[in-house]
Amino acid sequence: MRNAIYLLFACIFLTSIHAYSQQTTITGNVTNQATKENLSAVSVLIKETQLGGYTDDKGNFSLKNITLPATLIISRSEEHTS
């Protein structure tokens, strides 16, 4: 179910990409695949680095000074209450 929540690649809009090995800003939006709802507090990390951040209350994120190529790791902790 957790994997089904993210329609990651269809919802991430990469901007300012010029060429490999250049530093750029990566921006995007993370949404629920089923409901198309924007997801807040989702972790967005650059693989094999300590760079990253979280989505805002509208599901948007922006990562600055990223060296390309880069692989994004998207994850979210689900809280269950009983």
SVG drawing of the C-alpha trace seen along z (x, -y; Angstrom):
<svg xmlns="http://www.w3.org/2000/svg" viewBox="-9 -26 39 28">
<polyline fill="none" stroke="black" stroke-width="0.4" points="0.0,0.0 2.8,-2.4 4.3,-2.0 1.0,-2.6 0.7,-5.9 3.3,-7.7 2.9,-8.5 6.4,-9.7 7.8,-9.9 4.6,-11.2 4.4,-14.0 8.0,-15.2 8.7,-18.1 12.4,-18.6 13.5,-22.1 16.7,-23.8 18.4,-20.7 21.2,-21.7 23.7,-18.8 25.4,-16.1 27.7,-17.2 26.2,-20.6 24.7,-21.9 21.1,-22.7 17.8,-23.0 15.4,-20.1 11.7,-20.9 8.7,-18.8 5.4,-17.8 4.5,-14.5 0.8,-13.3 -1.2,-10.3 -1.6,-8.0 -5.2,-7.1 -6.7,-10.4 -4.3,-12.9 -4.0,-14.6 -0.8,-16.5 1.3,-14.8 3.0,-16.9 6.0,-15.9 7.3,-13.4 11.1,-12.9 12.9,-13.7 16.6,-12.6 19.4,-12.4 20.7,-8.8 24.2,-8.3 24.3,-11.8 23.1,-13.6 21.2,-16.1 17.4,-16.4 14.4,-17.9 10.6,-17.5 7.6,-18.4 5.6,-21.4 1.9,-21.4 1.1,-21.5 3.4,-18.5 6.1,-20.7 9.8,-20.4 12.9,-22.2 16.5,-20.9 19.2,-23.4 22.8,-22.9 22.4,-19.3 25.0,-17.7 23.5,-15.8 22.9,-13.0 21.0,-12.4 18.6,-9.7 15.7,-10.8 14.6,-8.6 11.0,-9.4 9.6,-8.0 6.9,-8.7 6.3,-7.3 2.7,-6.3 1.2,-6.8 -1.4,-4.3 -3.7,-5.2 -5.9,-2.7"/>
</svg>
